[in-house]
Amino acid sequence: MVDPQPYDQVRLHPAPAHTHGIDPTTTLLVADTVNDQPNTYVLWHLDTHPDHHDWAAAVTTGDIRTITRITPTGDVRTWTPST
């Protein structure tokens, strides 16, 4: 499959695979990629989450357990990123 892109939704591997303190059942939004750091993504909470404006993290593809992409036509695909 393809790498995550902005507006994709992701879930992280359970800790200790990452150090961000996020429950692996929490869905996060890929807000952006990090320039000059391949396979690194800025994540935000969804806009429905109470910490939406107060939390962000940069993660690598290795931190991501699943990626979900919802297309403008309503198609939904979920996959595991290749690391």
mmCIF file of the N, C-alpha and C atoms, coordinates in Angstrom:
data_MODEL
# 
_entry.id   MODEL 
# 
loop_
_atom_site.group_PDB 
_atom_site.id 
_atom_site.type_symbol 
_atom_site.label_atom_id 
_atom_site.label_alt_id 
_atom_site.label_comp_id 
_atom_site.label_asym_id 
_atom_site.label_entity_id 
_atom_site.label_seq_id 
_atom_site.pdbx_PDB_ins_code 
_atom_site.Cartn_x 
_atom_site.Cartn_y 
_atom_site.Cartn_z 
_atom_site.occupancy 
_atom_site.B_iso_or_equiv 
_atom_site.pdbx_formal_charge 
_atom_site.auth_seq_id 
_atom_site.auth_comp_id 
_atom_site.auth_asym_id 
_atom_site.auth_atom_id 
_atom_site.pdbx_PDB_model_num 
ATOM 1   N N  . MET A 1 1  ? 0.832   -1.183 0.000  1.00 0.00 ? 1  MET A N  1 
ATOM 2   C CA . MET A 1 1  ? 0.000   0.000  0.000  1.00 0.00 ? 1  MET A CA 1 
ATOM 3   C C  . MET A 1 1  ? 0.876   1.245  0.000  1.00 0.00 ? 1  MET A C  1 
ATOM 4   N N  . VAL A 1 2  ? 0.239   2.365  0.103  1.00 0.00 ? 2  VAL A N  1 
ATOM 5   C CA . VAL A 1 2  ? 0.941   3.649  0.043  1.00 0.00 ? 2  VAL A CA 1 
ATOM 6   C C  . VAL A 1 2  ? 1.156   4.226  1.439  1.00 0.00 ? 2  VAL A C  1 
ATOM 7   N N  . ASP A 1 3  ? 2.043   5.192  1.509  1.00 0.00 ? 3  ASP A N  1 
ATOM 8   C CA . ASP A 1 3  ? 2.323   5.870  2.774  1.00 0.00 ? 3  ASP A CA 1 
ATOM 9   C C  . ASP A 1 3  ? 1.146   6.763  3.162  1.00 0.00 ? 3  ASP A C  1 
ATOM 10  N N  . PRO A 1 4  ? 1.026   7.104  4.445  1.00 0.00 ? 4  PRO A N  1 
ATOM 11  C CA . PRO A 1 4  ? -0.050  7.998  4.853  1.00 0.00 ? 4  PRO A CA 1 
ATOM 12  C C  . PRO A 1 4  ? 0.116   9.383  4.239  1.00 0.00 ? 4  PRO A C  1 
ATOM 13  N N  . GLN A 1 5  ? -0.994  10.030 4.043  1.00 0.00 ? 5  GLN A N  1 
ATOM 14  C CA . GLN A 1 5  ? -1.033  11.386 3.498  1.00 0.00 ? 5  GLN A CA 1 
ATOM 15  C C  . GLN A 1 5  ? -1.878  12.253 4.433  1.00 0.00 ? 5  GLN A C  1 
ATOM 16  N N  . PRO A 1 6  ? -1.723  13.587 4.366  1.00 0.00 ? 6  PRO A N  1 
ATOM 17  C CA . PRO A 1 6  ? -2.577  14.438 5.173  1.00 0.00 ? 6  PRO A CA 1 
ATOM 18  C C  . PRO A 1 6  ? -4.054  14.095 4.981  1.00 0.00 ? 6  PRO A C  1 
ATOM 19  N N  . TYR A 1 7  ? -4.775  14.135 6.060  1.00 0.00 ? 7  TYR A N  1 
ATOM 20  C CA . TYR A 1 7  ? -6.199  13.821 6.188  1.00 0.00 ? 7  TYR A CA 1 
ATOM 21  C C  . TYR A 1 7  ? -6.482  12.332 6.329  1.00 0.00 ? 7  TYR A C  1 
ATOM 22  N N  . ASP A 1 8  ? -5.467  11.472 6.204  1.00 0.00 ? 8  ASP A N  1 
ATOM 23  C CA . ASP A 1 8  ? -5.673  10.060 6.537  1.00 0.00 ? 8  ASP A CA 1 
ATOM 24  C C  . ASP A 1 8  ? -5.842  9.956  8.045  1.00 0.00 ? 8  ASP A C  1 
ATOM 25  N N  . GLN A 1 9  ? -6.533  8.917  8.479  1.00 0.00 ? 9  GLN A N  1 
ATOM 26  C CA . GLN A 1 9  ? -6.676  8.639  9.898  1.00 0.00 ? 9  GLN A CA 1 
ATOM 27  C C  . GLN A 1 9  ? -5.779  7.464  10.251 1.00 0.00 ? 9  GLN A C  1 
ATOM 28  N N  . VAL A 1 10 ? -5.128  7.519  11.412 1.00 0.00 ? 10 VAL A N  1 
ATOM 29  C CA . VAL A 1 10 ? -4.204  6.457  11.814 1.00 0.00 ? 10 VAL A CA 1 
ATOM 30  C C  . VAL A 1 10 ? -4.456  6.059  13.260 1.00 0.00 ? 10 VAL A C  1 
ATOM 31  N N  . ARG A 1 11 ? -4.016  4.862  13.560 1.00 0.00 ? 11 ARG A N  1 
ATOM 32  C CA . ARG A 1 11 ? -3.937  4.385  14.943 1.00 0.00 ? 11 ARG A CA 1 
ATOM 33  C C  . ARG A 1 11 ? -2.509  3.915  15.156 1.00 0.00 ? 11 ARG A C  1 
ATOM 34  N N  . LEU A 1 12 ? -1.991  4.166  16.350 1.00 0.00 ? 12 LEU A N  1 
ATOM 35  C CA . LEU A 1 12 ? -0.608  3.824  16.660 1.00 0.00 ? 12 LEU A CA 1 
ATOM 36  C C  . LEU A 1 12 ? -0.510  2.434  17.268 1.00 0.00 ? 12 LEU A C  1 
ATOM 37  N N  . HIS A 1 13 ? 0.689   1.877  17.220 1.00 0.00 ? 13 HIS A N  1 
ATOM 38  C CA . HIS A 1 13 ? 0.956   0.622  17.922 1.00 0.00 ? 13 HIS A CA 1 
ATOM 39  C C  . HIS A 1 13 ? 0.807   0.855  19.420 1.00 0.00 ? 13 HIS A C  1 
ATOM 40  N N  . PRO A 1 14 ? 0.484   -0.181 20.170 1.00 0.00 ? 14 PRO A N  1 
ATOM 41  C CA . PRO A 1 14 ? 0.431   -0.017 21.635 1.00 0.00 ? 14 PRO A CA 1 
ATOM 42  C C  . PRO A 1 14 ? 1.808   0.358  22.183 1.00 0.00 ? 14 PRO A C  1 
ATOM 43  N N  . ALA A 1 15 ? 1.824   1.110  23.283 1.00 0.00 ? 15 ALA A N  1 
ATOM 44  C CA . ALA A 1 15 ? 3.081   1.406  23.976 1.00 0.00 ? 15 ALA A CA 1 
ATOM 45  C C  . ALA A 1 15 ? 3.661   0.081  24.462 1.00 0.00 ? 15 ALA A C  1 
ATOM 46  N N  . PRO A 1 16 ? 4.940   -0.110 24.515 1.00 0.00 ? 16 PRO A N  1 
ATOM 47  C CA . PRO A 1 16 ? 6.010   0.881  24.399 1.00 0.00 ? 16 PRO A CA 1 
ATOM 48  C C  . PRO A 1 16 ? 6.523   1.076  22.983 1.00 0.00 ? 16 PRO A C  1 
ATOM 49  N N  . ALA A 1 17 ? 5.796   0.655  21.966 1.00 0.00 ? 17 ALA A N  1 
ATOM 50  C CA . ALA A 1 17 ? 6.270   0.841  20.594 1.00 0.00 ? 17 ALA A CA 1 
ATOM 51  C C  . ALA A 1 17 ? 6.393   2.322  20.235 1.00 0.00 ? 17 ALA A C  1 
ATOM 52  N N  . HIS A 1 18 ? 5.679   3.186  20.939 1.00 0.00 ? 18 HIS A N  1 
ATOM 53  C CA . HIS A 1 18 ? 5.818   4.630  20.775 1.00 0.00 ? 18 HIS A CA 1 
ATOM 54  C C  . HIS A 1 18 ? 5.774   5.259  22.169 1.00 0.00 ? 18 HIS A C  1 
ATOM 55  N N  . THR A 1 19 ? 6.162   6.506  22.272 1.00 0.00 ? 19 THR A N  1 
ATOM 56  C CA . THR A 1 19 ? 6.239   7.154  23.594 1.00 0.00 ? 19 THR A CA 1 
ATOM 57  C C  . THR A 1 19 ? 5.275   8.330  23.715 1.00 0.00 ? 19 THR A C  1 
ATOM 58  N N  . HIS A 1 20 ? 4.203   8.330  22.947 1.00 0.00 ? 20 HIS A N  1 
ATOM 59  C CA . HIS A 1 20 ? 3.309   9.487  22.916 1.00 0.00 ? 20 HIS A CA 1 
ATOM 60  C C  . HIS A 1 20 ? 2.139   9.392  23.890 1.00 0.00 ? 20 HIS A C  1 
ATOM 61  N N  . GLY A 1 21 ? 2.004   8.271  24.594 1.00 0.00 ? 21 GLY A N  1 
ATOM 62  C CA . GLY A 1 21 ? 0.951   8.130  25.578 1.00 0.00 ? 21 GLY A CA 1 
ATOM 63  C C  . GLY A 1 21 ? -0.444  8.022  24.994 1.00 0.00 ? 21 GLY A C  1 
ATOM 64  N N  . ILE A 1 22 ? -0.558  7.576  23.775 1.00 0.00 ? 22 ILE A N  1 
ATOM 65  C CA . ILE A 1 22 ? -1.854  7.484  23.109 1.00 0.00 ? 22 ILE A CA 1 
ATOM 66  C C  . ILE A 1 22 ? -2.356  6.046  23.147 1.00 0.00 ? 22 ILE A C  1 
ATOM 67  N N  . ASP A 1 23 ? -3.589  5.890  23.559 1.00 0.00 ? 23 ASP A N  1 
ATOM 68  C CA . ASP A 1 23 ? -4.255  4.587  23.555 1.00 0.00 ? 23 ASP A CA 1 
ATOM 69  C C  . ASP A 1 23 ? -4.319  4.084  22.110 1.00 0.00 ? 23 ASP A C  1 
ATOM 70  N N  . PRO A 1 24 ? -3.988  2.819  21.859 1.00 0.00 ? 24 PRO A N  1 
ATOM 71  C CA . PRO A 1 24 ? -3.984  2.311  20.485 1.00 0.00 ? 24 PRO A CA 1 
ATOM 72  C C  . PRO A 1 24 ? -5.367  2.274  19.832 1.00 0.00 ? 24 PRO A C  1 
ATOM 73  N N  . THR A 1 25 ? -6.433  2.489  20.608 1.00 0.00 ? 25 THR A N  1 
ATOM 74  C CA . THR A 1 25 ? -7.772  2.543  20.008 1.00 0.00 ? 25 THR A CA 1 
ATOM 75  C C  . THR A 1 25 ? -8.168  3.964  19.612 1.00 0.00 ? 25 THR A C  1 
ATOM 76  N N  . THR A 1 26 ? -7.312  4.943  19.898 1.00 0.00 ? 26 THR A N  1 
ATOM 77  C CA . THR A 1 26 ? -7.592  6.340  19.566 1.00 0.00 ? 26 THR A CA 1 
ATOM 78  C C  . THR A 1 26 ? -7.230  6.611  18.109 1.00 0.00 ? 26 THR A C  1 
ATOM 79  N N  . THR A 1 27 ? -8.171  7.158  17.376 1.00 0.00 ? 27 THR A N  1 
ATOM 80  C CA . THR A 1 27 ? -7.926  7.524  15.982 1.00 0.00 ? 27 THR A CA 1 
ATOM 81  C C  . THR A 1 27 ? -7.365  8.934  15.931 1.00 0.00 ? 27 THR A C  1 
ATOM 82  N N  . LEU A 1 28 ? -6.291  9.104  15.156 1.00 0.00 ? 28 LEU A N  1 
ATOM 83  C CA . LEU A 1 28 ? -5.614  10.393 15.003 1.00 0.00 ? 28 LEU A CA 1 
ATOM 84  C C  . LEU A 1 28 ? -5.633  10.795 13.537 1.00 0.00 ? 28 LEU A C  1 
ATOM 85  N N  . LEU A 1 29 ? -5.451  12.060 13.279 1.00 0.00 ? 29 LEU A N  1 
ATOM 86  C CA . LEU A 1 29 ? -5.456  12.594 11.932 1.00 0.00 ? 29 LEU A CA 1 
ATOM 87  C C  . LEU A 1 29 ? -4.038  12.959 11.514 1.00 0.00 ? 29 LEU A C  1 
ATOM 88  N N  . VAL A 1 30 ? -3.641  12.558 10.308 1.00 0.00 ? 30 VAL A N  1 
ATOM 89  C CA . VAL A 1 30 ? -2.355  12.988 9.759  1.00 0.00 ? 30 VAL A CA 1 
ATOM 90  C C  . VAL A 1 30 ? -2.551  14.432 9.304  1.00 0.00 ? 30 VAL A C  1 
ATOM 91  N N  . ALA A 1 31 ? -1.900  15.357 9.992  1.00 0.00 ? 31 ALA A N  1 
ATOM 92  C CA . ALA A 1 31 ? -2.042  16.778 9.687  1.00 0.00 ? 31 ALA A CA 1 
ATOM 93  C C  . ALA A 1 31 ? -1.071  17.210 8.589  1.00 0.00 ? 31 ALA A C  1 
ATOM 94  N N  . ASP A 1 32 ? 0.129   16.600 8.564  1.00 0.00 ? 32 ASP A N  1 
ATOM 95  C CA . ASP A 1 32 ? 1.140   17.043 7.611  1.00 0.00 ? 32 ASP A CA 1 
ATOM 96  C C  . ASP A 1 32 ? 2.291   16.048 7.606  1.00 0.00 ? 32 ASP A C  1 
ATOM 97  N N  . THR A 1 33 ? 3.149   16.187 6.623  1.00 0.00 ? 33 THR A N  1 
ATOM 98  C CA . THR A 1 33 ? 4.415   15.459 6.603  1.00 0.00 ? 33 THR A CA 1 
ATOM 99  C C  . THR A 1 33 ? 5.487   16.404 7.141  1.00 0.00 ? 33 THR A C  1 
ATOM 100 N N  . VAL A 1 34 ? 6.614   15.862 7.560  1.00 0.00 ? 34 VAL A N  1 
ATOM 101 C CA . VAL A 1 34 ? 7.702   16.683 8.085  1.00 0.00 ? 34 VAL A CA 1 
ATOM 102 C C  . VAL A 1 34 ? 8.775   16.798 7.003  1.00 0.00 ? 34 VAL A C  1 
ATOM 103 N N  . ASN A 1 35 ? 9.007   18.032 6.566  1.00 0.00 ? 35 ASN A N  1 
ATOM 104 C CA . ASN A 1 35 ? 10.003  18.271 5.519  1.00 0.00 ? 35 ASN A CA 1 
ATOM 105 C C  . ASN A 1 35 ? 11.373  17.769 5.956  1.00 0.00 ? 35 ASN A C  1 
ATOM 106 N N  . ASP A 1 36 ? 12.097  17.202 5.032  1.00 0.00 ? 36 ASP A N  1 
ATOM 107 C CA . ASP A 1 36 ? 13.464  16.728 5.245  1.00 0.00 ? 36 ASP A CA 1 
ATOM 108 C C  . ASP A 1 36 ? 13.562  15.579 6.243  1.00 0.00 ? 36 ASP A C  1 
ATOM 109 N N  . GLN A 1 37 ? 12.437  14.970 6.610  1.00 0.00 ? 37 GLN A N  1 
ATOM 110 C CA . GLN A 1 37 ? 12.443  13.803 7.482  1.00 0.00 ? 37 GLN A CA 1 
ATOM 111 C C  . GLN A 1 37 ? 11.515  12.759 6.871  1.00 0.00 ? 37 GLN A C  1 
ATOM 112 N N  . PRO A 1 38 ? 12.033  11.949 5.967  1.00 0.00 ? 38 PRO A N  1 
ATOM 113 C CA . PRO A 1 38 ? 11.184  10.966 5.294  1.00 0.00 ? 38 PRO A CA 1 
ATOM 114 C C  . PRO A 1 38 ? 10.462  10.062 6.289  1.00 0.00 ? 38 PRO A C  1 
ATOM 115 N N  . ASN A 1 39 ? 9.239   9.693  5.934  1.00 0.00 ? 39 ASN A N  1 
ATOM 116 C CA . ASN A 1 39 ? 8.410   8.789  6.742  1.00 0.00 ? 39 ASN A CA 1 
ATOM 117 C C  . ASN A 1 39 ? 8.102   9.342  8.129  1.00 0.00 ? 39 ASN A C  1 
ATOM 118 N N  . THR A 1 40 ? 8.013   10.668 8.251  1.00 0.00 ? 40 THR A N  1 
ATOM 119 C CA . THR A 1 40 ? 7.669   11.302 9.514  1.00 0.00 ? 40 THR A CA 1 
ATOM 120 C C  . THR A 1 40 ? 6.438   12.171 9.295  1.00 0.00 ? 40 THR A C  1 
ATOM 121 N N  . TYR A 1 41 ? 5.485   12.059 10.238 1.00 0.00 ? 41 TYR A N  1 
ATOM 122 C CA . TYR A 1 41 ? 4.178   12.684 10.066 1.00 0.00 ? 41 TYR A CA 1 
ATOM 123 C C  . TYR A 1 41 ? 3.760   13.422 11.331 1.00 0.00 ? 41 TYR A C  1 
ATOM 124 N N  . VAL A 1 42 ? 3.094   14.556 11.156 1.00 0.00 ? 42 VAL A N  1 
ATOM 125 C CA . VAL A 1 42 ? 2.518   15.293 12.271 1.00 0.00 ? 42 VAL A CA 1 
ATOM 126 C C  . VAL A 1 42 ? 1.087   14.797 12.452 1.00 0.00 ? 42 VAL A C  1 
ATOM 127 N N  . LEU A 1 43 ? 0.755   14.400 13.688 1.00 0.00 ? 43 LEU A N  1 
ATOM 128 C CA . LEU A 1 43 ? -0.581  13.903 13.995 1.00 0.00 ? 43 LEU A CA 1 
ATOM 129 C C  . LEU A 1 43 ? -1.305  14.858 14.926 1.00 0.00 ? 43 LEU A C  1 
ATOM 130 N N  . TRP A 1 44 ? -2.602  14.944 14.747 1.00 0.00 ? 44 TRP A N  1 
ATOM 131 C CA . TRP A 1 44 ? -3.494  15.689 15.633 1.00 0.00 ? 44 TRP A CA 1 
ATOM 132 C C  . TRP A 1 44 ? -4.596  14.749 16.078 1.00 0.00 ? 44 TRP A C  1 
ATOM 133 N N  . HIS A 1 45 ? -5.236  15.094 17.191 1.00 0.00 ? 45 HIS A N  1 
ATOM 134 C CA . HIS A 1 45 ? -6.482  14.423 17.542 1.00 0.00 ? 45 HIS A CA 1 
ATOM 135 C C  . HIS A 1 45 ? -7.553  14.860 16.542 1.00 0.00 ? 45 HIS A C  1 
ATOM 136 N N  . LEU A 1 46 ? -8.581  14.033 16.374 1.00 0.00 ? 46 LEU A N  1 
ATOM 137 C CA . LEU A 1 46 ? -9.713  14.418 15.539 1.00 0.00 ? 46 LEU A CA 1 
ATOM 138 C C  . LEU A 1 46 ? -10.389 15.645 16.138 1.00 0.00 ? 46 LEU A C  1 
ATOM 139 N N  . ASP A 1 47 ? -11.098 16.393 15.322 1.00 0.00 ? 47 ASP A N  1 
ATOM 140 C CA . ASP A 1 47 ? -11.727 17.625 15.823 1.00 0.00 ? 47 ASP A CA 1 
ATOM 141 C C  . ASP A 1 47 ? -12.828 17.369 16.840 1.00 0.00 ? 47 ASP A C  1 
ATOM 142 N N  . THR A 1 48 ? -13.259 16.135 16.990 1.00 0.00 ? 48 THR A N  1 
ATOM 143 C CA . THR A 1 48 ? -14.261 15.784 17.996 1.00 0.00 ? 48 THR A CA 1 
ATOM 144 C C  . THR A 1 48 ? -13.635 15.431 19.345 1.00 0.00 ? 48 THR A C  1 
ATOM 145 N N  . HIS A 1 49 ? -12.314 15.350 19.410 1.00 0.00 ? 49 HIS A N  1 
ATOM 146 C CA . HIS A 1 49 ? -11.615 14.986 20.646 1.00 0.00 ? 49 HIS A CA 1 
ATOM 147 C C  . HIS A 1 49 ? -11.410 16.227 21.521 1.00 0.00 ? 49 HIS A C  1 
ATOM 148 N N  . PRO A 1 50 ? -11.575 16.107 22.841 1.00 0.00 ? 50 PRO A N  1 
ATOM 149 C CA . PRO A 1 50 ? -11.409 17.279 23.709 1.00 0.00 ? 50 PRO A CA 1 
ATOM 150 C C  . PRO A 1 50 ? -10.008 17.891 23.678 1.00 0.00 ? 50 PRO A C  1 
ATOM 151 N N  . ASP A 1 51 ? -8.977  17.128 23.333 1.00 0.00 ? 51 ASP A N  1 
ATOM 152 C CA . ASP A 1 51 ? -7.606  17.657 23.267 1.00 0.00 ? 51 ASP A CA 1 
ATOM 153 C C  . ASP A 1 51 ? -7.200  18.068 21.850 1.00 0.00 ? 51 ASP A C  1 
ATOM 154 N N  . HIS A 1 52 ? -8.170  18.234 20.979 1.00 0.00 ? 52 HIS A N  1 
ATOM 155 C CA . HIS A 1 52 ? -7.874  18.541 19.572 1.00 0.00 ? 52 HIS A CA 1 
ATOM 156 C C  . HIS A 1 52 ? -6.919  19.726 19.431 1.00 0.00 ? 52 HIS A C  1 
ATOM 157 N N  . HIS A 1 53 ? -7.122  20.782 20.168 1.00 0.00 ? 53 HIS A N  1 
ATOM 158 C CA . HIS A 1 53 ? -6.291  21.982 20.032 1.00 0.00 ? 53 HIS A CA 1 
ATOM 159 C C  . HIS A 1 53 ? -5.064  21.972 20.935 1.00 0.00 ? 53 HIS A C  1 
ATOM 160 N N  . ASP A 1 54 ? -4.930  20.985 21.791 1.00 0.00 ? 54 ASP A N  1 
ATOM 161 C CA . ASP A 1 54 ? -3.877  20.999 22.802 1.00 0.00 ? 54 ASP A CA 1 
ATOM 162 C C  . ASP A 1 54 ? -2.829  19.912 22.645 1.00 0.00 ? 54 ASP A C  1 
ATOM 163 N N  . TRP A 1 55 ? -2.853  19.160 21.552 1.00 0.00 ? 55 TRP A N  1 
ATOM 164 C CA . TRP A 1 55 ? -1.938  18.037 21.441 1.00 0.00 ? 55 TRP A CA 1 
ATOM 165 C C  . TRP A 1 55 ? -1.564  17.834 19.984 1.00 0.00 ? 55 TRP A C  1 
ATOM 166 N N  . ALA A 1 56 ? -0.303  17.541 19.752 1.00 0.00 ? 56 ALA A N  1 
ATOM 167 C CA . ALA A 1 56 ? 0.190   17.139 18.438 1.00 0.00 ? 56 ALA A CA 1 
ATOM 168 C C  . ALA A 1 56 ? 1.436   16.307 18.670 1.00 0.00 ? 56 ALA A C  1 
ATOM 169 N N  . ALA A 1 57 ? 1.752   15.465 17.711 1.00 0.00 ? 57 ALA A N  1 
ATOM 170 C CA . ALA A 1 57 ? 2.951   14.637 17.821 1.00 0.00 ? 57 ALA A CA 1 
ATOM 171 C C  . ALA A 1 57 ? 3.521   14.394 16.435 1.00 0.00 ? 57 ALA A C  1 
ATOM 172 N N  . ALA A 1 58 ? 4.823   14.195 16.383 1.00 0.00 ? 58 ALA A N  1 
ATOM 173 C CA . ALA A 1 58 ? 5.478   13.748 15.157 1.00 0.00 ? 58 ALA A CA 1 
ATOM 174 C C  . ALA A 1 58 ? 5.828   12.285 15.355 1.00 0.00 ? 58 ALA A C  1 
ATOM 175 N N  . VAL A 1 59 ? 5.412   11.458 14.413 1.00 0.00 ? 59 VAL A N  1 
ATOM 176 C CA . VAL A 1 59 ? 5.671   10.023 14.490 1.00 0.00 ? 59 VAL A CA 1 
ATOM 177 C C  . VAL A 1 59 ? 6.274   9.551  13.179 1.00 0.00 ? 59 VAL A C  1 
ATOM 178 N N  . THR A 1 60 ? 6.870   8.387  13.227 1.00 0.00 ? 60 THR A N  1 
ATOM 179 C CA . THR A 1 60 ? 7.387   7.772  12.016 1.00 0.00 ? 60 THR A CA 1 
ATOM 180 C C  . THR A 1 60 ? 6.434   6.666  11.571 1.00 0.00 ? 60 THR A C  1 
ATOM 181 N N  . THR A 1 61 ? 6.648   6.173  10.385 1.00 0.00 ? 61 THR A N  1 
ATOM 182 C CA . THR A 1 61 ? 5.817   5.087  9.867  1.00 0.00 ? 61 THR A CA 1 
ATOM 183 C C  . THR A 1 61 ? 5.838   3.896  10.811 1.00 0.00 ? 61 THR A C  1 
ATOM 184 N N  . GLY A 1 62 ? 6.956   3.655  11.486 1.00 0.00 ? 62 GLY A N  1 
ATOM 185 C CA . GLY A 1 62 ? 7.066   2.529  12.406 1.00 0.00 ? 62 GLY A CA 1 
ATOM 186 C C  . GLY A 1 62 ? 6.161   2.647  13.622 1.00 0.00 ? 62 GLY A C  1 
ATOM 187 N N  . ASP A 1 63 ? 5.720   3.861  13.965 1.00 0.00 ? 63 ASP A N  1 
ATOM 188 C CA . ASP A 1 63 ? 4.798   4.066  15.082 1.00 0.00 ? 63 ASP A CA 1 
ATOM 189 C C  . ASP A 1 63 ? 3.350   3.747  14.707 1.00 0.00 ? 63 ASP A C  1 
ATOM 190 N N  . ILE A 1 64 ? 3.059   3.748  13.412 1.00 0.00 ? 64 ILE A N  1 
ATOM 191 C CA . ILE A 1 64 ? 1.680   3.637  12.936 1.00 0.00 ? 64 ILE A CA 1 
ATOM 192 C C  . ILE A 1 64 ? 1.289   2.176  12.756 1.00 0.00 ? 64 ILE A C  1 
ATOM 193 N N  . ARG A 1 65 ? 0.169   1.800  13.383 1.00 0.00 ? 65 ARG A N  1 
ATOM 194 C CA . ARG A 1 65 ? -0.348  0.431  13.263 1.00 0.00 ? 65 ARG A CA 1 
ATOM 195 C C  . ARG A 1 65 ? -1.251  0.297  12.048 1.00 0.00 ? 65 ARG A C  1 
ATOM 196 N N  . THR A 1 66 ? -2.204  1.231  11.875 1.00 0.00 ? 66 THR A N  1 
ATOM 197 C CA . THR A 1 66 ? -3.106  1.190  10.714 1.00 0.00 ? 66 THR A CA 1 
ATOM 198 C C  . THR A 1 66 ? -3.317  2.590  10.156 1.00 0.00 ? 66 THR A C  1 
ATOM 199 N N  . ILE A 1 67 ? -3.611  2.625  8.857  1.00 0.00 ? 67 ILE A N  1 
ATOM 200 C CA . ILE A 1 67 ? -3.936  3.857  8.145  1.00 0.00 ? 67 ILE A CA 1 
ATOM 201 C C  . ILE A 1 67 ? -5.310  3.661  7.523  1.00 0.00 ? 67 ILE A C  1 
ATOM 202 N N  . THR A 1 68 ? -6.166  4.661  7.645  1.00 0.00 ? 68 THR A N  1 
ATOM 203 C CA . THR A 1 68 ? -7.476  4.624  6.990  1.00 0.00 ? 68 THR A CA 1 
ATOM 204 C C  . THR A 1 68 ? -7.612  5.867  6.131  1.00 0.00 ? 68 THR A C  1 
ATOM 205 N N  . ARG A 1 69 ? -7.991  5.650  4.882  1.00 0.00 ? 69 ARG A N  1 
ATOM 206 C CA . ARG A 1 69 ? -8.205  6.762  3.960  1.00 0.00 ? 69 ARG A CA 1 
ATOM 207 C C  . ARG A 1 69 ? -9.662  6.748  3.517  1.00 0.00 ? 69 ARG A C  1 
ATOM 208 N N  . ILE A 1 70 ? -10.312 7.890  3.663  1.00 0.00 ? 70 ILE A N  1 
ATOM 209 C CA . ILE A 1 70 ? -11.678 8.065  3.196  1.00 0.00 ? 70 ILE A CA 1 
ATOM 210 C C  . ILE A 1 70 ? -11.610 8.998  1.990  1.00 0.00 ? 70 ILE A C  1 
ATOM 211 N N  . THR A 1 71 ? -12.026 8.517  0.832  1.00 0.00 ? 71 THR A N  1 
ATOM 212 C CA . THR A 1 71 ? -11.926 9.309  -0.389 1.00 0.00 ? 71 THR A CA 1 
ATOM 213 C C  . THR A 1 71 ? -13.124 10.246 -0.515 1.00 0.00 ? 71 THR A C  1 
ATOM 214 N N  . PRO A 1 72 ? -13.030 11.243 -1.382 1.00 0.00 ? 72 PRO A N  1 
ATOM 215 C CA . PRO A 1 72 ? -14.163 12.157 -1.589 1.00 0.00 ? 72 PRO A CA 1 
ATOM 216 C C  . PRO A 1 72 ? -15.442 11.441 -2.054 1.00 0.00 ? 72 PRO A C  1 
ATOM 217 N N  . THR A 1 73 ? -15.296 10.274 -2.657 1.00 0.00 ? 73 THR A N  1 
ATOM 218 C CA . THR A 1 73 ? -16.479 9.528  -3.111 1.00 0.00 ? 73 THR A CA 1 
ATOM 219 C C  . THR A 1 73 ? -17.040 8.630  -2.018 1.00 0.00 ? 73 THR A C  1 
ATOM 220 N N  . GLY A 1 74 ? -16.406 8.644  -0.834 1.00 0.00 ? 74 GLY A N  1 
ATOM 221 C CA . GLY A 1 74 ? -16.901 7.857  0.285  1.00 0.00 ? 74 GLY A CA 1 
ATOM 222 C C  . GLY A 1 74 ? -16.288 6.472  0.416  1.00 0.00 ? 74 GLY A C  1 
ATOM 223 N N  . ASP A 1 75 ? -15.376 6.117  -0.467 1.00 0.00 ? 75 ASP A N  1 
ATOM 224 C CA . ASP A 1 75 ? -14.681 4.835  -0.339 1.00 0.00 ? 75 ASP A CA 1 
ATOM 225 C C  . ASP A 1 75 ? -13.762 4.877  0.871  1.00 0.00 ? 75 ASP A C  1 
ATOM 226 N N  . VAL A 1 76 ? -13.669 3.770  1.597  1.00 0.00 ? 76 VAL A N  1 
ATOM 227 C CA . VAL A 1 76 ? -12.824 3.679  2.776  1.00 0.00 ? 76 VAL A CA 1 
ATOM 228 C C  . VAL A 1 76 ? -11.877 2.511  2.598  1.00 0.00 ? 76 VAL A C  1 
ATOM 229 N N  . ARG A 1 77 ? -10.585 2.780  2.786  1.00 0.00 ? 77 ARG A N  1 
ATOM 230 C CA . ARG A 1 77 ? -9.561  1.728  2.739  1.00 0.00 ? 77 ARG A CA 1 
ATOM 231 C C  . ARG A 1 77 ? -8.746  1.801  4.009  1.00 0.00 ? 77 ARG A C  1 
ATOM 232 N N  . THR A 1 78 ? -8.446  0.657  4.589  1.00 0.00 ? 78 THR A N  1 
ATOM 233 C CA . THR A 1 78 ? -7.597  0.574  5.771  1.00 0.00 ? 78 THR A CA 1 
ATOM 234 C C  . THR A 1 78 ? -6.482  -0.414 5.485  1.00 0.00 ? 78 THR A C  1 
ATOM 235 N N  . TRP A 1 79 ? -5.253  -0.064 5.862  1.00 0.00 ? 79 TRP A N  1 
ATOM 236 C CA . TRP A 1 79 ? -4.114  -0.930 5.633  1.00 0.00 ? 79 TRP A CA 1 
ATOM 237 C C  . TRP A 1 79 ? -3.050  -0.711 6.683  1.00 0.00 ? 79 TRP A C  1 
ATOM 238 N N  . THR A 1 80 ? -2.115  -1.617 6.722  1.00 0.00 ? 80 THR A N  1 
ATOM 239 C CA . THR A 1 80 ? -0.941  -1.529 7.609  1.00 0.00 ? 80 THR A CA 1 
ATOM 240 C C  . THR A 1 80 ? 0.200   -0.986 6.782  1.00 0.00 ? 80 THR A C  1 
ATOM 241 N N  . PRO A 1 81 ? 0.888   0.055  7.273  1.00 0.00 ? 81 PRO A N  1 
ATOM 242 C CA . PRO A 1 81 ? 1.981   0.623  6.482  1.00 0.00 ? 81 PRO A CA 1 
ATOM 243 C C  . PRO A 1 81 ? 3.170   -0.333 6.417  1.00 0.00 ? 81 PRO A C  1 
ATOM 244 N N  . SER A 1 82 ? 3.903   -0.244 5.318  1.00 0.00 ? 82 SER A N  1 
ATOM 245 C CA . SER A 1 82 ? 5.148   -0.984 5.226  1.00 0.00 ? 82 SER A CA 1 
ATOM 246 C C  . SER A 1 82 ? 6.225   -0.149 5.882  1.00 0.00 ? 82 SER A C  1 
ATOM 247 N N  . THR A 1 83 ? 7.120   -0.812 6.619  1.00 0.00 ? 83 THR A N  1 
ATOM 248 C CA . THR A 1 83 ? 8.169   -0.063 7.314  1.00 0.00 ? 83 THR A CA 1 
ATOM 249 C C  . THR A 1 83 ? 9.518   -0.362 6.726  1.00 0.00 ? 83 THR A C  1 
# 
